[in-house]
Amino acid sequence: MICQLCERDVERLTIHHLIPRQKAKKKKAETIPTAMICSACHRQIHSLFDNTHLSQELNSLDKLKNEPQMQKFLIWVQKQNPSKRVRVHRQNF
């Protein structure tokens, strides 16, 4: 399975709501746009950004991919073994 953010071939993907469910205005969970991403990318997103920033500024895959902190992480994580758990930190890569 290919992560839609880092494009690594991983064993499992997680569902990332591009507009956090807490910020979606009375929308049902199934109508919120989602992306299938690996757990490393998912953890990194939520360690760097709060739900307000995600819902207002980073609510698409392109916006996430072009965000400078995520770009640094994506460059780094693409070099990591997809079968190993990646440690996620707030620091720059």
N, C-alpha and C positions, 0 to 999 in steps of 0.2 A: 504494500500500500504506500502510495506516495503522498508525503506531506505537502499541502498546498502552499505552505510558506517556505520551508527550507528545501523542499523537493528531494528530501532523502527518502529512500525506500525503507520503511520501518514495519515492524510486526503489527502494531496497533495504532489507530488514530483516535483522536478525541474530537468531540464536536465543540467548536468555539462559536458562541453567539456573537456576531459582529456588532450587534447592539445588545449590551448586557440586559438580561431579562429584567433586572431591577429597574432599568432605565427605559424599557420599552413601554410606551404609554398604552396600557390596557390591551396590549396585543397578546394573543395566545402564543405560547412558546413555539408552536409549529409554523407560525407565520414570520418569525424573526429570521433574517438571513443568517446562514451559518457557513462555516468553513471546516473542512476536515484537516486537522493538523496534528502533529506528533505532540506527545506530552511535554517534551523539552521546550518547544515553541510556545505551547499553551502556558506552561509555568512561567516562562520568561515574560510573556505579555502581561500576565497578572502581577508579576513582581515589579515591573517597571511603571505600569499605568493604572490609575484608578478607573472605576466604572464610568465616571462622568467624562473623563478625557477620552476613554474608548468610545463612548456613545456619540460624543460631539465631534471629535477630531479623527479618530482612527477606526471608522466604521466600515471599512472595506479592506479586502486583501491588498489591493494596490497601495492604499494609504499606510497599512502596516509595513509592507515591504519597503516603502520609501522613507519611513521614519528613521532618522539617523541612528538612534540607539539600537533599533531592531536590525538595521542593515549590518552594524558591527557584529551583533550576535549571529545573524544568519551566515555571514562570511565565516565566522569561527565554527559554528555548529556543523556546517557542511563538511568540515574536515574531520568530524568526530565519527566514531564507529556507531552506526545506527542500531546495533544490537546491544549496546551498553547504555546504562542510564547516565544522562548528562546532568551534572550539577549546575544549578542556575543561581546566578548572583546578580546583584544590582550594579556591579562594577562594569567598567568598559572592557571590551575584549581586544 
